[in-house]
Amino acid sequence: MPRIAMGGFSHETNTFSPISTPYESFAGRGGDGRGLMDRDDLLQMRGKKYNNGLSGFFGFADKEGYDIEPLLYASTMPSDQVARDAFERISDQLCELIKEKGPFDGIYLSLHGAMVVEDYQDGETELLRKVRKAAGNIPLVASLDLHGNITAESIDLSSAMAGFRTYPHVDIFETGYRCGQVMKHLLQGKPLFKAYRMLPFIIPLSSQTTNAEPARSVYALIDDLENIPGVISVSFMEGFPPADIYHAGPTVFAYAETQALADEAAQRMADTVIEREDEWVCNLIDVDPAVEQAMQLSNKAAKPVILADVQDNAGAGSTSDTTWILESLVKHGAKGAVLGLMFDPEAAEIAHQAGEGAQVKLGLGGKLIPGQEPYEAVFVVERLADGDFPATGPMGKGRITNLGKMALLRIDDVRVVVSSARVQANDQSYFRHVGIEPSKAKILALKSSHHYRADFEPISSAILQVAAPAAVIDDPAKTPYKHLRPGVRLGGNGPVFKG
């Protein structure tokens, strides 16, 4: 019976974020279940179908009868570079467990692919280097977020890696399961050759969703390629643009039983992406025109109109506390509008002290990004909430969530869902917890780039992506890169970065 170690270390690093990432960010438990998980925590995923790579790998390994030894898994919300101390403490702990609990026949790691550490532009490469030293030359398979900025060196250090194929990421379980299939191939001693391609342009986050073109069709090609006899796995990583590092951007990698098959699969995938380069562009609407258009559409629509605050997405390292869309909704007299999630623990605490039905004068949001200001107004405290509640949407179903003290505030006919945890608006349960039924709103202003689509797109009549300033700059041509590799194009057919 093969004995497999399981663990992981995940962070999506936005090097433009004002939010630091010390060890304490990983040591606690975040509102969406992130934190530092030990062996007992990881065993709770066994037999469950959570939207989680560890759960997916467990599913395959248990079917095959593998002996799994869970080690640890650390993650936290996207933010600025991981502190060197945090990285060393967590990676050292993982490697010590590998040596203490070993020997193993293989290792599965749940990674992200876009971790930047103080002193290391590529956290995953450094982690893989340390794990290899601890474990030796055994099969090492890793799952990755499709926003990974992947280096050739990390491909060399691992036996195989596989990325998500959906954005919103609703196939994380399936990705872990696929890693199990590749692990089986390796444990059986079958050949596995690698091919890697770095693509020549940066893809804006706003055009990356697999719910729409061009990504929908591009990702569909993966199934065709993997149906070719001898092709084992193909991944297309769209990359994470808010990372000022040399290797930021999209990549393709493939694994097959011959080098020729791996090269052919990787090249076909890369060529398909490049053929549609002019579609991978930023298409955001300025705040006031977007709000005016949403109001017009909502007057005739039976379902909510979504205003996607794509650049203030906590899930990409922003603060989730900008007020541009809130100001515009109030200024234009929007009716039936709901905005969330506004990260402001101070405002939530004031609302809780005042009580439901009270009027409170607040400086709401605008506290974390230099140069921005809170929105000063008198709000009615309509509803208060605290404690645990279950997530219900495709991204987090089955997970118990806690966003700390929450408040539903109203100004005119605009309502704001305030949280004490910085989490993007990707689940309707976050709104229901404070008494809002999202499907009944006329306008939903959601602080999320695309993950909201999994739970909110089915109840919406239209989606408008809004260019409200925040810590995620969607247009690569406007991103103040300093360390990106010269020659890469900034967006589809965009200007060339010269360094």
Secondary structure by P-SEA (a helix, b strand, c coil): cbbbbbcbbbbbccccccccccaaaaacccccccccccccccccccccccccaaaaaaaaaaaacccccccbbbbbcccccccaaaaaaaaaaaaaaaaaaccccbbbbbccccccccccccaaaaaaaaaaaaccccbbbbbbcccccccaaaaaaccbbbbbcccccccaaaaaaaaaaaaaaaaaccbbbbbbbbbcbbbbcccccccccaaaaaaaaaaaaaacccccbbbbbcccccccccccccccccccccaaaaaaaaaaaaaaaaaaccccbbbbbcaaaaaaaaaaaaacccbbbbbccccccccccccccccaaaaaaaaacccbbbbcccccaaaaaaaaaacccccccccccccccccccccbbbbbbccccccbbbbcccccccbbbbccbbbbbbcccbbbbbbccccccccaaaaaaacccccccccccccccccccccccccccbbbbbbcccccccccccccccccccccccccccccccc
